Amino acid sequence: MNTMVASWNRTARSREEQRLAAELEDARRRIIELMGQLAETVRSRDALSDRMQVMAWNARWGRGPVGFGGL
């Protein structure tokens, strides 16, 4: 009887380890996905900042608005 309980405990522990490993892998993938989204957000913010600086320079030095397509 003790052998059966020990075997069941090992099986349950193994299933729990597999479940935790899968959960950890899912979390790792989600973190990588979020890091990619963050990098894209930073690139977009930097591009917008660059455009705003050009527009401010143009406004300061009297050039007409060119618009985003002309930058």
Sequence and secondary structure as in RCSB ss.txt:
>XXXX:A:sequence
MNTMVASWNRTARSREEQRLAAELEDARRRIIELMGQLAETVRSRDALSDRMQVMAWNARWGRGPVGFGGL
>XXXX:A:secstr
 HHHHHHHHHHHHHHHHHHHHHHHHHHHHHHHHHHHHHHHHHHHHHHHHHHHHHHHHHHHTT     GGG 
